[in-house]
Amino acid sequence: MLALTVVGRSFRYATVKERRLRFSVSPDLAPAIQGRTIERVGRRAKYLLVELTGGQMLLVHLGMSGSLTHRGQGFAPGPFDPRHDHIEFALDDGSILVYNDPRRFGLIKVVPTADLDKISELKHLGPEPLGPEFTASYLWQATRGRTLPIKNLLMDQRIVAGVGNIYASEILFRALVRPARRSGKITRNEAGRIVTATRDILRQAIGSRGTTFRSYRDARGEPGKFARYLRVYDREGKPCPHCNTPIRSIPLGQRSTYYCPRCQK
């Protein structure tokens, strides 16, 4: 969504109102982006990659509650508290790109595009879940000898990049695999089902603008609509859509995990 509205726009200037994020925002951020044009917007794992002219990249992580929104005509401003608008980027068409982060767990910095695969945040990441390298064979090999629960392994960014807690529960429900199963016990067939479910769930979520429970909004300020398609997440005690068995919740890796005790083995 962000790529549809900001590519081709140039930065006039940046105003940093709060530097205290996960890591302090560098004083060089504003001068580094001034006058540069946005050539492309991409993603690697949970990082946004805003490619700029002159071989520079704006690297953004939204933390747990952050957002990067393009505010101009058609923007839905409702849920955004201006006290948490920590960085504002003025664009050449009069609109602004705003980094808002209530918890300040995010990260934003400029790095050379040529060094992208070498920087600490990205160099140890696994393959993209929608990319060609994430295959049943790859996942099955990655699980061998592992005692880690399969849900925890699926959320390990070194194994596969970008699968979050909500989607991990939904993926494993669709694949009919219990989240607490030891990774090393996963069969080749189950690995294939997990990979297929991962692609299907994430594509559907992207098409629905993500999942909004409380504060999440997309780049235009709109809430995600994937919550209506959730089958197990945040549905403890409610009937399984397949067998009517009550959905259960357990903690795994300090995160709430939801599953059907009958359908998922």
Protein Blocks (a to p, Z undefined) as FASTA:
>chain_A
ZZmmmgopacfbdcdfbfblfbdcdfklmmmmgopacfbdcdehjbccdddehhiacddd
ebjmbccddddehiafklpcfklmmbccddfkopacddddfkopaccddddfklmmmpmk
lmmpccdfkbmklcfklmmmmmgopabdfklmmmmmklpghiafklmmmmmmmnopafkl
cfklpcfklmmmmmmmmmmmmmmmmmnnpaafkloccfkopacfklmmpfkgopghiacf
klopacddddeehiacdddfklpZZ
